[in-house]
Amino acid sequence: MPEARGDARTKMVEAAVVVLARSGYQGASFSAVLTESGAPRGSIYHHFPGGKDELVEAALELQTARVIAMLEAMHGIPPRQVAERFLEAWHRTLIGADFAAGCSLLAVATSAGPALQATAGRLFGDWMGALTRALTVGVPRRRGRRVRRRAAGGVRGRRRDLPGAAVDGRARRAAGPPRPGGGGAGRLTPAELS
């Protein structure tokens, strides 16, 4: 059966997420993406006439949509569980890739040109907004202002901690997940997180 028109594009975008996380922006060549995806070589310029940056942007959008969907699925659970589950997802990424992969968004933010860096920054802001909402949705109004202010302020103020923890874990081949400790949920007291 012939491959549906969008299947090759979807496979390449999904493969680009993996290649970016594993090899960074510089290592995310079309050849690496084609090898990872199994898509035919002619598909690249058909689906991505804007070249590598168009493919990378699509990969970042996909990864962001996945992270936001994960965080939105956590709405209504206690903030402590949101923080633990989010950090556990980073842990699974690191362990599952035997510490050979990190964050595709961070890879682009640190090594691509200004346009893609701006895209990565905007999308990371979307991640942080979704994390803040997940941490604060359903918090009772009586204590909600304090929790929302501290959670949101901590998340915004410590944006670099989350990808930094992924980089640190990958570099040290850390066995345990990064733990909150100073920003975001880490600034909330145990009573506020429960």
C-alpha positions as CSV (number, residue, x, y, z in Angstrom):
1,M,0.0,0.0,0.0
2,P,1.5,3.4,-0.9
3,E,2.5,5.7,2.0
4,A,0.0,8.5,2.7
5,R,1.2,11.9,1.7
6,G,1.6,13.2,5.3
7,D,3.2,10.1,6.7
8,A,6.7,10.8,5.4
9,R,6.5,14.4,6.8
10,T,5.2,13.2,10.2
11,K,8.0,10.6,10.4
12,M,10.6,13.2,9.6
13,V,9.3,15.6,12.2
14,E,9.2,12.9,14.9
15,A,12.7,11.8,13.9
16,A,13.9,15.4,14.0
17,V,12.7,15.6,17.7
18,V,14.8,12.6,18.5
19,V,17.9,13.6,16.5
20,L,17.8,17.1,18.0
21,A,17.6,15.7,21.5
22,R,20.5,13.3,20.8
23,S,22.8,15.3,18.5
24,G,21.8,19.0,18.9
25,Y,21.0,21.4,16.1
26,Q,24.4,21.0,14.4
27,G,24.0,17.2,14.3
28,A,20.5,17.3,13.0
29,S,21.3,16.9,9.4
30,F,18.8,15.8,6.8
31,S,20.8,12.6,6.4
32,A,20.4,11.9,10.2
33,V,16.7,12.6,10.1
34,L,16.2,10.4,7.0
35,T,18.1,7.6,8.6
36,E,16.1,7.9,11.8
37,S,12.7,8.2,10.0
38,G,13.2,5.8,7.1
39,A,11.6,8.4,4.9
40,P,12.7,8.6,1.2
41,R,15.4,11.2,0.4
42,G,13.1,13.0,-2.0
43,S,10.7,13.8,0.8
44,I,12.9,16.4,2.5
45,Y,12.5,19.3,0.0
46,H,9.0,18.3,-0.9
47,H,7.8,18.6,2.7
48,F,10.3,21.2,3.9
49,P,11.1,23.6,1.0
50,G,12.4,26.1,3.6
51,G,15.2,23.6,4.5
52,K,16.5,22.4,7.8
53,D,15.2,25.3,9.8
54,E,11.6,24.6,8.7
55,L,12.0,21.0,9.7
56,V,13.5,22.0,13.1
57,E,10.7,24.4,13.8
58,A,8.1,21.7,13.1
59,A,10.0,19.4,15.5
60,L,10.0,22.0,18.2
61,E,6.3,22.7,17.7
62,L,5.6,18.9,18.0
63,Q,7.7,18.5,21.1
64,T,6.0,21.5,22.7
65,A,2.5,20.2,21.9
66,R,3.5,16.9,23.6
67,V,4.8,18.6,26.7
68,I,1.8,20.9,27.0
69,A,-0.6,17.9,26.5
70,M,1.2,16.0,29.3
71,L,0.9,19.0,31.6
72,E,-2.8,19.6,30.7
73,A,-3.5,16.0,31.6
74,M,-2.3,16.8,35.1
75,H,-4.8,19.5,35.8
76,G,-6.6,18.9,39.0
77,I,-4.0,16.8,40.7
78,P,-2.0,18.2,43.7
79,P,0.9,20.5,42.8
80,R,3.4,18.1,44.4
81,Q,2.3,15.3,42.1
82,V,2.5,17.7,39.1
83,A,6.1,18.6,40.0
84,E,7.0,14.9,40.6
85,R,5.4,13.7,37.3
86,F,7.0,16.5,35.2
87,L,10.5,15.8,36.7
88,E,9.9,12.0,36.3
89,A,9.2,12.6,32.6
90,W,12.7,14.2,32.3
91,H,14.1,11.2,34.2
92,R,12.5,8.7,31.8
93,T,13.9,10.7,28.8
94,L,17.4,10.5,30.2
95,I,17.3,6.9,31.4
96,G,15.4,5.7,28.3
97,A,18.1,7.1,26.0
98,D,20.9,5.8,28.2
99,F,21.8,9.5,28.8
100,A,22.4,10.0,25.1
101,A,19.5,12.4,24.6
102,G,18.4,15.6,26.3
103,C,16.0,18.4,25.5
104,S,15.5,19.2,21.8
105,L,14.3,22.7,22.7
106,L,17.5,23.4,24.7
107,A,19.6,22.0,21.8
108,V,18.2,24.6,19.4
109,A,18.2,27.4,22.0
110,T,21.9,27.0,22.5
111,S,23.2,26.4,19.0
112,A,20.9,27.6,16.3
113,G,20.6,31.0,14.7
114,P,18.6,33.9,16.1
115,A,15.3,33.1,14.4
116,L,15.2,29.5,15.7
117,Q,16.5,30.6,19.1
118,A,13.6,33.1,19.3
119,T,11.2,30.2,18.4
120,A,12.7,28.0,21.1
121,G,12.4,30.8,23.6
122,R,8.7,31.4,22.7
123,L,8.0,27.7,22.9
124,F,9.8,27.3,26.2
125,G,7.7,30.1,27.5
126,D,4.6,28.1,26.5
127,W,6.0,25.1,28.4
128,M,6.5,27.3,31.5
129,G,3.0,28.7,31.2
130,A,1.5,25.2,31.0
131,L,3.6,24.1,34.0
132,T,2.4,27.1,36.0
133,R,-1.2,26.4,35.1
134,A,-0.8,22.7,36.0
135,L,0.7,23.6,39.3
136,T,-2.0,26.0,40.2
137,V,-5.3,24.9,38.7
138,G,-7.8,23.8,41.3
139,V,-5.8,25.2,44.2
140,P,-8.4,26.5,46.7
141,R,-8.9,30.3,46.5
142,R,-8.1,30.8,50.2
143,R,-4.5,29.7,49.8
144,G,-4.4,29.8,46.0
145,R,-3.0,33.3,45.6
146,R,0.1,32.5,47.6
147,V,0.6,29.2,45.9
148,R,0.0,30.6,42.4
149,R,2.3,33.6,43.0
150,R,5.1,31.4,44.4
151,A,4.7,28.7,41.8
152,A,4.4,31.0,38.9
153,G,7.1,33.3,40.1
154,G,9.5,30.4,40.8
155,V,8.8,28.8,37.4
156,R,9.4,32.0,35.6
157,G,12.3,33.0,37.7
158,R,14.1,29.6,37.3
159,R,13.4,28.7,33.7
160,R,16.9,27.6,33.1
161,D,16.7,25.1,36.0
162,L,14.5,22.5,34.1
163,P,16.6,22.1,30.9
164,G,19.7,22.7,33.0
165,A,18.7,19.7,35.1
166,A,18.4,17.6,32.0
167,V,21.8,18.7,30.8
168,D,23.3,18.0,34.2
169,G,21.8,14.6,34.4
170,R,22.9,13.7,30.9
171,A,26.5,15.0,31.5
172,R,26.8,13.2,34.9
173,R,24.8,10.2,33.8
174,A,22.8,10.8,37.0
175,A,20.7,7.9,38.1
176,G,18.0,10.0,39.9
177,P,15.7,12.5,38.5
178,P,16.3,16.2,39.2
179,R,14.4,17.3,42.2
180,P,12.7,20.7,42.9
181,G,15.1,22.8,44.9
182,G,14.9,26.5,44.9
183,G,12.5,27.5,42.1
184,G,9.0,26.8,41.1
185,A,7.5,23.9,43.0
186,G,10.7,23.7,45.1
187,R,9.9,27.0,46.7
188,L,6.5,25.8,47.9
189,T,6.2,24.3,51.3
190,P,5.1,20.7,51.7
191,A,1.7,21.8,53.0
192,E,1.2,24.0,49.9
193,L,2.2,21.2,47.5
194,S,-0.2,18.7,49.2
